[in-house]
Amino acid sequence: MLGLVPMNRRKNDLLMSDFNNFDNMLDDFFDDRWWKKRGIIAETFRMDVQENENDYFVEAELPGVKKEEIEVKMDHGRLQISIEREESTEDSKKNYIHRERKCNSLKRSIYLADADEQGIAAKLDNGVLSLTIPKKKAEDRSKKIDIL
């Protein structure tokens, strides 16, 4: 008992190591104190999923993304939204010493167990991808048992 050291409950940094969080590891690796921090959370898109009795409603915020850069797939209840984009501008009049381009490849997926792959409606409007996914009709698998 004499060798125990009391723990300071206000000082949580002993318990909260940055290596416990993958996002923080990436931020620490790319942090050079001159640029904004990078991380996985900042480089993805937001997605909301709602449901009612008959449908799922999915909204994904994709500002500045063209519909040609978006791919939506549904495979055995797994909805996958992928974006592949490359930002580049060609200006041959300037003499660049250093020039950067940005390429993004983002992918989000969600499992919707009773989603019907037929009749899915998708619309891109003002940077918001809206999907309406119908649900499969539940089968009545009950069996009536006659009483003797």
Phi and psi in radians as a Rosetta constraint file:
Dihedral C 1 N 2 CA 2 C 2 CIRCULARHARMONIC -1.229 0.35
Dihedral N 2 CA 2 C 2 N 3 CIRCULARHARMONIC -0.388 0.35
Dihedral C 2 N 3 CA 3 C 3 CIRCULARHARMONIC -1.511 0.35
Dihedral N 3 CA 3 C 3 N 4 CIRCULARHARMONIC -0.046 0.35
Dihedral C 3 N 4 CA 4 C 4 CIRCULARHARMONIC -1.323 0.35
Dihedral N 4 CA 4 C 4 N 5 CIRCULARHARMONIC 2.441 0.35
Dihedral C 4 N 5 CA 5 C 5 CIRCULARHARMONIC -1.914 0.35
Dihedral N 5 CA 5 C 5 N 6 CIRCULARHARMONIC 2.184 0.35
Dihedral C 5 N 6 CA 6 C 6 CIRCULARHARMONIC -1.130 0.35
Dihedral N 6 CA 6 C 6 N 7 CIRCULARHARMONIC 2.495 0.35
Dihedral C 6 N 7 CA 7 C 7 CIRCULARHARMONIC -1.604 0.35
Dihedral N 7 CA 7 C 7 N 8 CIRCULARHARMONIC 2.311 0.35
Dihedral C 7 N 8 CA 8 C 8 CIRCULARHARMONIC -1.412 0.35
Dihedral N 8 CA 8 C 8 N 9 CIRCULARHARMONIC 1.888 0.35
Dihedral C 8 N 9 CA 9 C 9 CIRCULARHARMONIC -1.200 0.35
Dihedral N 9 CA 9 C 9 N 10 CIRCULARHARMONIC -0.368 0.35
Dihedral C 9 N 10 CA 10 C 10 CIRCULARHARMONIC -1.410 0.35
Dihedral N 10 CA 10 C 10 N 11 CIRCULARHARMONIC -0.357 0.35
Dihedral C 10 N 11 CA 11 C 11 CIRCULARHARMONIC -1.784 0.35
Dihedral N 11 CA 11 C 11 N 12 CIRCULARHARMONIC 1.571 0.35
Dihedral C 11 N 12 CA 12 C 12 CIRCULARHARMONIC -1.538 0.35
Dihedral N 12 CA 12 C 12 N 13 CIRCULARHARMONIC -0.064 0.35
Dihedral C 12 N 13 CA 13 C 13 CIRCULARHARMONIC -1.207 0.35
Dihedral N 13 CA 13 C 13 N 14 CIRCULARHARMONIC -0.280 0.35
Dihedral C 13 N 14 CA 14 C 14 CIRCULARHARMONIC -1.243 0.35
Dihedral N 14 CA 14 C 14 N 15 CIRCULARHARMONIC -0.569 0.35
Dihedral C 14 N 15 CA 15 C 15 CIRCULARHARMONIC -1.528 0.35
Dihedral N 15 CA 15 C 15 N 16 CIRCULARHARMONIC -0.552 0.35
Dihedral C 15 N 16 CA 16 C 16 CIRCULARHARMONIC -1.694 0.35
Dihedral N 16 CA 16 C 16 N 17 CIRCULARHARMONIC 1.411 0.35
Dihedral C 16 N 17 CA 17 C 17 CIRCULARHARMONIC -1.404 0.35
Dihedral N 17 CA 17 C 17 N 18 CIRCULARHARMONIC 2.498 0.35
Dihedral C 17 N 18 CA 18 C 18 CIRCULARHARMONIC -1.100 0.35
Dihedral N 18 CA 18 C 18 N 19 CIRCULARHARMONIC -0.378 0.35
Dihedral C 18 N 19 CA 19 C 19 CIRCULARHARMONIC -1.367 0.35
Dihedral N 19 CA 19 C 19 N 20 CIRCULARHARMONIC -0.124 0.35
Dihedral C 19 N 20 CA 20 C 20 CIRCULARHARMONIC -1.344 0.35
Dihedral N 20 CA 20 C 20 N 21 CIRCULARHARMONIC -0.277 0.35
Dihedral C 20 N 21 CA 21 C 21 CIRCULARHARMONIC -2.141 0.35
Dihedral N 21 CA 21 C 21 N 22 CIRCULARHARMONIC 2.009 0.35
Dihedral C 21 N 22 CA 22 C 22 CIRCULARHARMONIC -1.039 0.35
Dihedral N 22 CA 22 C 22 N 23 CIRCULARHARMONIC -0.654 0.35
Dihedral C 22 N 23 CA 23 C 23 CIRCULARHARMONIC -1.065 0.35
Dihedral N 23 CA 23 C 23 N 24 CIRCULARHARMONIC -0.741 0.35
Dihedral C 23 N 24 CA 24 C 24 CIRCULARHARMONIC -1.153 0.35
Dihedral N 24 CA 24 C 24 N 25 CIRCULARHARMONIC -0.614 0.35
Dihedral C 24 N 25 CA 25 C 25 CIRCULARHARMONIC -1.080 0.35
Dihedral N 25 CA 25 C 25 N 26 CIRCULARHARMONIC -0.764 0.35
Dihedral C 25 N 26 CA 26 C 26 CIRCULARHARMONIC -1.114 0.35
Dihedral N 26 CA 26 C 26 N 27 CIRCULARHARMONIC -0.750 0.35
Dihedral C 26 N 27 CA 27 C 27 CIRCULARHARMONIC -1.050 0.35
Dihedral N 27 CA 27 C 27 N 28 CIRCULARHARMONIC -0.764 0.35
Dihedral C 27 N 28 CA 28 C 28 CIRCULARHARMONIC -1.131 0.35
Dihedral N 28 CA 28 C 28 N 29 CIRCULARHARMONIC -0.669 0.35
Dihedral C 28 N 29 CA 29 C 29 CIRCULARHARMONIC -1.140 0.35
Dihedral N 29 CA 29 C 29 N 30 CIRCULARHARMONIC -0.730 0.35
Dihedral C 29 N 30 CA 30 C 30 CIRCULARHARMONIC -1.586 0.35
Dihedral N 30 CA 30 C 30 N 31 CIRCULARHARMONIC -0.014 0.35
Dihedral C 30 N 31 CA 31 C 31 CIRCULARHARMONIC -1.398 0.35
Dihedral N 31 CA 31 C 31 N 32 CIRCULARHARMONIC 1.960 0.35
Dihedral C 31 N 32 CA 32 C 32 CIRCULARHARMONIC -2.044 0.35
Dihedral N 32 CA 32 C 32 N 33 CIRCULARHARMONIC 0.296 0.35
Dihedral C 32 N 33 CA 33 C 33 CIRCULARHARMONIC 1.147 0.35
Dihedral N 33 CA 33 C 33 N 34 CIRCULARHARMONIC -0.064 0.35
Dihedral C 33 N 34 CA 34 C 34 CIRCULARHARMONIC -1.825 0.35
Dihedral N 34 CA 34 C 34 N 35 CIRCULARHARMONIC -0.475 0.35
Dihedral C 34 N 35 CA 35 C 35 CIRCULARHARMONIC -1.951 0.35
Dihedral N 35 CA 35 C 35 N 36 CIRCULARHARMONIC 2.865 0.35
Dihedral C 35 N 36 CA 36 C 36 CIRCULARHARMONIC -1.120 0.35
Dihedral N 36 CA 36 C 36 N 37 CIRCULARHARMONIC 2.679 0.35
Dihedral C 36 N 37 CA 37 C 37 CIRCULARHARMONIC -1.201 0.35
Dihedral N 37 CA 37 C 37 N 38 CIRCULARHARMONIC 2.563 0.35
Dihedral C 37 N 38 CA 38 C 38 CIRCULARHARMONIC -1.901 0.35
Dihedral N 38 CA 38 C 38 N 39 CIRCULARHARMONIC 2.762 0.35
Dihedral C 38 N 39 CA 39 C 39 CIRCULARHARMONIC -3.028 0.35
Dihedral N 39 CA 39 C 39 N 40 CIRCULARHARMONIC 2.911 0.35
Dihedral C 39 N 40 CA 40 C 40 CIRCULARHARMONIC -1.174 0.35
Dihedral N 40 CA 40 C 40 N 41 CIRCULARHARMONIC -0.685 0.35
Dihedral C 40 N 41 CA 41 C 41 CIRCULARHARMONIC -1.087 0.35
Dihedral N 41 CA 41 C 41 N 42 CIRCULARHARMONIC -0.672 0.35
Dihedral C 41 N 42 CA 42 C 42 CIRCULARHARMONIC -1.295 0.35
Dihedral N 42 CA 42 C 42 N 43 CIRCULARHARMONIC -0.347 0.35
Dihedral C 42 N 43 CA 43 C 43 CIRCULARHARMONIC -1.947 0.35
Dihedral N 43 CA 43 C 43 N 44 CIRCULARHARMONIC 0.864 0.35
Dihedral C 43 N 44 CA 44 C 44 CIRCULARHARMONIC -2.513 0.35
Dihedral N 44 CA 44 C 44 N 45 CIRCULARHARMONIC -3.100 0.35
Dihedral C 44 N 45 CA 45 C 45 CIRCULARHARMONIC -2.088 0.35
Dihedral N 45 CA 45 C 45 N 46 CIRCULARHARMONIC 2.690 0.35
Dihedral C 45 N 46 CA 46 C 46 CIRCULARHARMONIC -1.434 0.35
Dihedral N 46 CA 46 C 46 N 47 CIRCULARHARMONIC 2.535 0.35
Dihedral C 46 N 47 CA 47 C 47 CIRCULARHARMONIC -2.465 0.35
Dihedral N 47 CA 47 C 47 N 48 CIRCULARHARMONIC 2.233 0.35
Dihedral C 47 N 48 CA 48 C 48 CIRCULARHARMONIC -1.984 0.35
Dihedral N 48 CA 48 C 48 N 49 CIRCULARHARMONIC 2.446 0.35
Dihedral C 48 N 49 CA 49 C 49 CIRCULARHARMONIC -2.234 0.35
Dihedral N 49 CA 49 C 49 N 50 CIRCULARHARMONIC 2.207 0.35
Dihedral C 49 N 50 CA 50 C 50 CIRCULARHARMONIC -2.139 0.35
Dihedral N 50 CA 50 C 50 N 51 CIRCULARHARMONIC 2.815 0.35
Dihedral C 50 N 51 CA 51 C 51 CIRCULARHARMONIC -2.525 0.35
Dihedral N 51 CA 51 C 51 N 52 CIRCULARHARMONIC 2.681 0.35
Dihedral C 51 N 52 CA 52 C 52 CIRCULARHARMONIC -2.300 0.35
Dihedral N 52 CA 52 C 52 N 53 CIRCULARHARMONIC -2.864 0.35
Dihedral C 52 N 53 CA 53 C 53 CIRCULARHARMONIC -1.075 0.35
Dihedral N 53 CA 53 C 53 N 54 CIRCULARHARMONIC -0.645 0.35
Dihedral C 53 N 54 CA 54 C 54 CIRCULARHARMONIC -1.913 0.35
Dihedral N 54 CA 54 C 54 N 55 CIRCULARHARMONIC -0.335 0.35
Dihedral C 54 N 55 CA 55 C 55 CIRCULARHARMONIC -2.484 0.35
Dihedral N 55 CA 55 C 55 N 56 CIRCULARHARMONIC 2.806 0.35
Dihedral C 55 N 56 CA 56 C 56 CIRCULARHARMONIC -1.883 0.35
Dihedral N 56 CA 56 C 56 N 57 CIRCULARHARMONIC 2.517 0.35
Dihedral C 56 N 57 CA 57 C 57 CIRCULARHARMONIC -2.115 0.35
Dihedral N 57 CA 57 C 57 N 58 CIRCULARHARMONIC 2.125 0.35
Dihedral C 57 N 58 CA 58 C 58 CIRCULARHARMONIC -2.068 0.35
Dihedral N 58 CA 58 C 58 N 59 CIRCULARHARMONIC 2.282 0.35
Dihedral C 58 N 59 CA 59 C 59 CIRCULARHARMONIC -2.169 0.35
Dihedral N 59 CA 59 C 59 N 60 CIRCULARHARMONIC 2.232 0.35
Dihedral C 59 N 60 CA 60 C 60 CIRCULARHARMONIC -2.118 0.35
Dihedral N 60 CA 60 C 60 N 61 CIRCULARHARMONIC 2.235 0.35
Dihedral C 60 N 61 CA 61 C 61 CIRCULARHARMONIC -1.470 0.35
Dihedral N 61 CA 61 C 61 N 62 CIRCULARHARMONIC 2.010 0.35
Dihedral C 61 N 62 CA 62 C 62 CIRCULARHARMONIC -2.293 0.35
Dihedral N 62 CA 62 C 62 N 63 CIRCULARHARMONIC 1.141 0.35
Dihedral C 62 N 63 CA 63 C 63 CIRCULARHARMONIC -1.143 0.35
Dihedral N 63 CA 63 C 63 N 64 CIRCULARHARMONIC 2.340 0.35
Dihedral C 63 N 64 CA 64 C 64 CIRCULARHARMONIC 1.373 0.35
Dihedral N 64 CA 64 C 64 N 65 CIRCULARHARMONIC 0.024 0.35
Dihedral C 64 N 65 CA 65 C 65 CIRCULARHARMONIC -1.655 0.35
Dihedral N 65 CA 65 C 65 N 66 CIRCULARHARMONIC 2.313 0.35
Dihedral C 65 N 66 CA 66 C 66 CIRCULARHARMONIC -1.501 0.35
Dihedral N 66 CA 66 C 66 N 67 CIRCULARHARMONIC 2.718 0.35
Dihedral C 66 N 67 CA 67 C 67 CIRCULARHARMONIC -1.170 0.35
Dihedral N 67 CA 67 C 67 N 68 CIRCULARHARMONIC -0.385 0.35
Dihedral C 67 N 68 CA 68 C 68 CIRCULARHARMONIC -1.227 0.35
Dihedral N 68 CA 68 C 68 N 69 CIRCULARHARMONIC -0.326 0.35
Dihedral C 68 N 69 CA 69 C 69 CIRCULARHARMONIC -1.626 0.35
Dihedral N 69 CA 69 C 69 N 70 CIRCULARHARMONIC -0.022 0.35
Dihedral C 69 N 70 CA 70 C 70 CIRCULARHARMONIC -1.892 0.35
Dihedral N 70 CA 70 C 70 N 71 CIRCULARHARMONIC 2.419 0.35
Dihedral C 70 N 71 CA 71 C 71 CIRCULARHARMONIC -2.246 0.35
Dihedral N 71 CA 71 C 71 N 72 CIRCULARHARMONIC 2.228 0.35
Dihedral C 71 N 72 CA 72 C 72 CIRCULARHARMONIC -2.060 0.35
Dihedral N 72 CA 72 C 72 N 73 CIRCULARHARMONIC 2.235 0.35
Dihedral C 72 N 73 CA 73 C 73 CIRCULARHARMONIC -2.262 0.35
Dihedral N 73 CA 73 C 73 N 74 CIRCULARHARMONIC 2.624 0.35
Dihedral C 73 N 74 CA 74 C 74 CIRCULARHARMONIC -2.304 0.35
Dihedral N 74 CA 74 C 74 N 75 CIRCULARHARMONIC 2.108 0.35
Dihedral C 74 N 75 CA 75 C 75 CIRCULARHARMONIC -2.398 0.35
Dihedral N 75 CA 75 C 75 N 76 CIRCULARHARMONIC 1.893 0.35
Dihedral C 75 N 76 CA 76 C 76 CIRCULARHARMONIC 0.869 0.35
Dihedral N 76 CA 76 C 76 N 77 CIRCULARHARMONIC 0.826 0.35
Dihedral C 76 N 77 CA 77 C 77 CIRCULARHARMONIC 1.550 0.35
Dihedral N 77 CA 77 C 77 N 78 CIRCULARHARMONIC -0.109 0.35
Dihedral C 77 N 78 CA 78 C 78 CIRCULARHARMONIC -1.715 0.35
Dihedral N 78 CA 78 C 78 N 79 CIRCULARHARMONIC 1.957 0.35
Dihedral C 78 N 79 CA 79 C 79 CIRCULARHARMONIC -1.541 0.35
Dihedral N 79 CA 79 C 79 N 80 CIRCULARHARMONIC 2.244 0.35
Dihedral C 79 N 80 CA 80 C 80 CIRCULARHARMONIC -2.245 0.35
Dihedral N 80 CA 80 C 80 N 81 CIRCULARHARMONIC 2.214 0.35
Dihedral C 80 N 81 CA 81 C 81 CIRCULARHARMONIC -2.000 0.35
Dihedral N 81 CA 81 C 81 N 82 CIRCULARHARMONIC 2.135 0.35
Dihedral C 81 N 82 CA 82 C 82 CIRCULARHARMONIC -2.147 0.35
Dihedral N 82 CA 82 C 82 N 83 CIRCULARHARMONIC 2.524 0.35
Dihedral C 82 N 83 CA 83 C 83 CIRCULARHARMONIC -2.244 0.35
Dihedral N 83 CA 83 C 83 N 84 CIRCULARHARMONIC 2.313 0.35
Dihedral C 83 N 84 CA 84 C 84 CIRCULARHARMONIC -2.274 0.35
Dihedral N 84 CA 84 C 84 N 85 CIRCULARHARMONIC 1.967 0.35
Dihedral C 84 N 85 CA 85 C 85 CIRCULARHARMONIC -2.498 0.35
Dihedral N 85 CA 85 C 85 N 86 CIRCULARHARMONIC 2.630 0.35
Dihedral C 85 N 86 CA 86 C 86 CIRCULARHARMONIC -2.353 0.35
Dihedral N 86 CA 86 C 86 N 87 CIRCULARHARMONIC 2.139 0.35
Dihedral C 86 N 87 CA 87 C 87 CIRCULARHARMONIC -1.733 0.35
Dihedral N 87 CA 87 C 87 N 88 CIRCULARHARMONIC 2.079 0.35
Dihedral C 87 N 88 CA 88 C 88 CIRCULARHARMONIC -2.670 0.35
Dihedral N 88 CA 88 C 88 N 89 CIRCULARHARMONIC 2.512 0.35
Dihedral C 88 N 89 CA 89 C 89 CIRCULARHARMONIC -2.217 0.35
Dihedral N 89 CA 89 C 89 N 90 CIRCULARHARMONIC 2.378 0.35
Dihedral C 89 N 90 CA 90 C 90 CIRCULARHARMONIC -1.762 0.35
Dihedral N 90 CA 90 C 90 N 91 CIRCULARHARMONIC 2.114 0.35
Dihedral C 90 N 91 CA 91 C 91 CIRCULARHARMONIC -2.371 0.35
Dihedral N 91 CA 91 C 91 N 92 CIRCULARHARMONIC 1.713 0.35
Dihedral C 91 N 92 CA 92 C 92 CIRCULARHARMONIC -1.424 0.35
Dihedral N 92 CA 92 C 92 N 93 CIRCULARHARMONIC -0.090 0.35
Dihedral C 92 N 93 CA 93 C 93 CIRCULARHARMONIC -1.442 0.35
Dihedral N 93 CA 93 C 93 N 94 CIRCULARHARMONIC -0.274 0.35
Dihedral C 93 N 94 CA 94 C 94 CIRCULARHARMONIC -1.809 0.35
Dihedral N 94 CA 94 C 94 N 95 CIRCULARHARMONIC 2.586 0.35
Dihedral C 94 N 95 CA 95 C 95 CIRCULARHARMONIC -1.769 0.35
Dihedral N 95 CA 95 C 95 N 96 CIRCULARHARMONIC 1.613 0.35
Dihedral C 95 N 96 CA 96 C 96 CIRCULARHARMONIC -1.417 0.35
Dihedral N 96 CA 96 C 96 N 97 CIRCULARHARMONIC 2.424 0.35
Dihedral C 96 N 97 CA 97 C 97 CIRCULARHARMONIC -1.667 0.35
Dihedral N 97 CA 97 C 97 N 98 CIRCULARHARMONIC -0.624 0.35
Dihedral C 97 N 98 CA 98 C 98 CIRCULARHARMONIC -2.477 0.35
Dihedral N 98 CA 98 C 98 N 99 CIRCULARHARMONIC 2.338 0.35
Dihedral C 98 N 99 CA 99 C 99 CIRCULARHARMONIC -2.509 0.35
Dihedral N 99 CA 99 C 99 N 100 CIRCULARHARMONIC 2.388 0.35
Dihedral C 99 N 100 CA 100 C 100 CIRCULARHARMONIC -2.082 0.35
Dihedral N 100 CA 100 C 100 N 101 CIRCULARHARMONIC 2.638 0.35
Dihedral C 100 N 101 CA 101 C 101 CIRCULARHARMONIC -2.254 0.35
Dihedral N 101 CA 101 C 101 N 102 CIRCULARHARMONIC 2.766 0.35
Dihedral C 101 N 102 CA 102 C 102 CIRCULARHARMONIC -2.100 0.35
Dihedral N 102 CA 102 C 102 N 103 CIRCULARHARMONIC 2.223 0.35
Dihedral C 102 N 103 CA 103 C 103 CIRCULARHARMONIC -2.079 0.35
Dihedral N 103 CA 103 C 103 N 104 CIRCULARHARMONIC 2.320 0.35
Dihedral C 103 N 104 CA 104 C 104 CIRCULARHARMONIC -2.146 0.35
Dihedral N 104 CA 104 C 104 N 105 CIRCULARHARMONIC 2.412 0.35
Dihedral C 104 N 105 CA 105 C 105 CIRCULARHARMONIC -2.382 0.35
Dihedral N 105 CA 105 C 105 N 106 CIRCULARHARMONIC 1.841 0.35
Dihedral C 105 N 106 CA 106 C 106 CIRCULARHARMONIC -2.060 0.35
Dihedral N 106 CA 106 C 106 N 107 CIRCULARHARMONIC 2.546 0.35
Dihedral C 106 N 107 CA 107 C 107 CIRCULARHARMONIC -2.579 0.35
Dihedral N 107 CA 107 C 107 N 108 CIRCULARHARMONIC 2.291 0.35
Dihedral C 107 N 108 CA 108 C 108 CIRCULARHARMONIC -2.266 0.35
Dihedral N 108 CA 108 C 108 N 109 CIRCULARHARMONIC 2.538 0.35
Dihedral C 108 N 109 CA 109 C 109 CIRCULARHARMONIC -2.496 0.35
Dihedral N 109 CA 109 C 109 N 110 CIRCULARHARMONIC 2.698 0.35
Dihedral C 109 N 110 CA 110 C 110 CIRCULARHARMONIC -2.561 0.35
Dihedral N 110 CA 110 C 110 N 111 CIRCULARHARMONIC 2.529 0.35
Dihedral C 110 N 111 CA 111 C 111 CIRCULARHARMONIC -1.692 0.35
Dihedral N 111 CA 111 C 111 N 112 CIRCULARHARMONIC 2.156 0.35
Dihedral C 111 N 112 CA 112 C 112 CIRCULARHARMONIC -2.087 0.35
Dihedral N 112 CA 112 C 112 N 113 CIRCULARHARMONIC 1.703 0.35
Dihedral C 112 N 113 CA 113 C 113 CIRCULARHARMONIC -0.970 0.35
Dihedral N 113 CA 113 C 113 N 114 CIRCULARHARMONIC -0.780 0.35
Dihedral C 113 N 114 CA 114 C 114 CIRCULARHARMONIC -1.844 0.35
Dihedral N 114 CA 114 C 114 N 115 CIRCULARHARMONIC 0.510 0.35
Dihedral C 114 N 115 CA 115 C 115 CIRCULARHARMONIC -1.327 0.35
Dihedral N 115 CA 115 C 115 N 116 CIRCULARHARMONIC 2.417 0.35
Dihedral C 115 N 116 CA 116 C 116 CIRCULARHARMONIC -1.645 0.35
Dihedral N 116 CA 116 C 116 N 117 CIRCULARHARMONIC 2.167 0.35
Dihedral C 116 N 117 CA 117 C 117 CIRCULARHARMONIC -1.294 0.35
Dihedral N 117 CA 117 C 117 N 118 CIRCULARHARMONIC -0.218 0.35
Dihedral C 117 N 118 CA 118 C 118 CIRCULARHARMONIC -1.647 0.35
Dihedral N 118 CA 118 C 118 N 119 CIRCULARHARMONIC 2.404 0.35
Dihedral C 118 N 119 CA 119 C 119 CIRCULARHARMONIC 1.489 0.35
Dihedral N 119 CA 119 C 119 N 120 CIRCULARHARMONIC 0.370 0.35
Dihedral C 119 N 120 CA 120 C 120 CIRCULARHARMONIC -1.343 0.35
Dihedral N 120 CA 120 C 120 N 121 CIRCULARHARMONIC 2.303 0.35
Dihedral C 120 N 121 CA 121 C 121 CIRCULARHARMONIC -1.952 0.35
Dihedral N 121 CA 121 C 121 N 122 CIRCULARHARMONIC 2.309 0.35
Dihedral C 121 N 122 CA 122 C 122 CIRCULARHARMONIC -2.228 0.35
Dihedral N 122 CA 122 C 122 N 123 CIRCULARHARMONIC 2.467 0.35
Dihedral C 122 N 123 CA 123 C 123 CIRCULARHARMONIC -2.564 0.35
Dihedral N 123 CA 123 C 123 N 124 CIRCULARHARMONIC 2.370 0.35
Dihedral C 123 N 124 CA 124 C 124 CIRCULARHARMONIC -1.942 0.35
Dihedral N 124 CA 124 C 124 N 125 CIRCULARHARMONIC 2.075 0.35
Dihedral C 124 N 125 CA 125 C 125 CIRCULARHARMONIC -2.463 0.35
Dihedral N 125 CA 125 C 125 N 126 CIRCULARHARMONIC 2.114 0.35
Dihedral C 125 N 126 CA 126 C 126 CIRCULARHARMONIC 0.909 0.35
Dihedral N 126 CA 126 C 126 N 127 CIRCULARHARMONIC 0.744 0.35
Dihedral C 126 N 127 CA 127 C 127 CIRCULARHARMONIC 1.395 0.35
Dihedral N 127 CA 127 C 127 N 128 CIRCULARHARMONIC 0.166 0.35
Dihedral C 127 N 128 CA 128 C 128 CIRCULARHARMONIC -2.089 0.35
Dihedral N 128 CA 128 C 128 N 129 CIRCULARHARMONIC 2.071 0.35
Dihedral C 128 N 129 CA 129 C 129 CIRCULARHARMONIC -1.525 0.35
Dihedral N 129 CA 129 C 129 N 130 CIRCULARHARMONIC 2.113 0.35
Dihedral C 129 N 130 CA 130 C 130 CIRCULARHARMONIC -1.972 0.35
Dihedral N 130 CA 130 C 130 N 131 CIRCULARHARMONIC 2.247 0.35
Dihedral C 130 N 131 CA 131 C 131 CIRCULARHARMONIC -2.143 0.35
Dihedral N 131 CA 131 C 131 N 132 CIRCULARHARMONIC 2.361 0.35
Dihedral C 131 N 132 CA 132 C 132 CIRCULARHARMONIC -2.010 0.35
Dihedral N 132 CA 132 C 132 N 133 CIRCULARHARMONIC 2.065 0.35
Dihedral C 132 N 133 CA 133 C 133 CIRCULARHARMONIC -2.075 0.35
Dihedral N 133 CA 133 C 133 N 134 CIRCULARHARMONIC 1.996 0.35
Dihedral C 133 N 134 CA 134 C 134 CIRCULARHARMONIC -1.231 0.35
Dihedral N 134 CA 134 C 134 N 135 CIRCULARHARMONIC 2.670 0.35
Dihedral C 134 N 135 CA 135 C 135 CIRCULARHARMONIC -1.628 0.35
Dihedral N 135 CA 135 C 135 N 136 CIRCULARHARMONIC 2.622 0.35
Dihedral C 135 N 136 CA 136 C 136 CIRCULARHARMONIC -1.237 0.35
Dihedral N 136 CA 136 C 136 N 137 CIRCULARHARMONIC 2.527 0.35
Dihedral C 136 N 137 CA 137 C 137 CIRCULARHARMONIC -1.261 0.35
Dihedral N 137 CA 137 C 137 N 138 CIRCULARHARMONIC 2.272 0.35
Dihedral C 137 N 138 CA 138 C 138 CIRCULARHARMONIC -1.260 0.35
Dihedral N 138 CA 138 C 138 N 139 CIRCULARHARMONIC 2.278 0.35
Dihedral C 138 N 139 CA 139 C 139 CIRCULARHARMONIC -1.437 0.35
Dihedral N 139 CA 139 C 139 N 140 CIRCULARHARMONIC 2.514 0.35
Dihedral C 139 N 140 CA 140 C 140 CIRCULARHARMONIC -1.508 0.35
Dihedral N 140 CA 140 C 140 N 141 CIRCULARHARMONIC 1.806 0.35
Dihedral C 140 N 141 CA 141 C 141 CIRCULARHARMONIC -1.688 0.35
Dihedral N 141 CA 141 C 141 N 142 CIRCULARHARMONIC 0.164 0.35
Dihedral C 141 N 142 CA 142 C 142 CIRCULARHARMONIC -1.290 0.35
Dihedral N 142 CA 142 C 142 N 143 CIRCULARHARMONIC 2.627 0.35
Dihedral C 142 N 143 CA 143 C 143 CIRCULARHARMONIC -2.181 0.35
Dihedral N 143 CA 143 C 143 N 144 CIRCULARHARMONIC 2.249 0.35
Dihedral C 143 N 144 CA 144 C 144 CIRCULARHARMONIC -1.318 0.35
Dihedral N 144 CA 144 C 144 N 145 CIRCULARHARMONIC 2.329 0.35
Dihedral C 144 N 145 CA 145 C 145 CIRCULARHARMONIC -1.938 0.35
Dihedral N 145 CA 145 C 145 N 146 CIRCULARHARMONIC 2.176 0.35
Dihedral C 145 N 146 CA 146 C 146 CIRCULARHARMONIC -1.371 0.35
Dihedral N 146 CA 146 C 146 N 147 CIRCULARHARMONIC 2.415 0.35
Dihedral C 146 N 147 CA 147 C 147 CIRCULARHARMONIC -1.673 0.35
Dihedral N 147 CA 147 C 147 N 148 CIRCULARHARMONIC 2.263 0.35
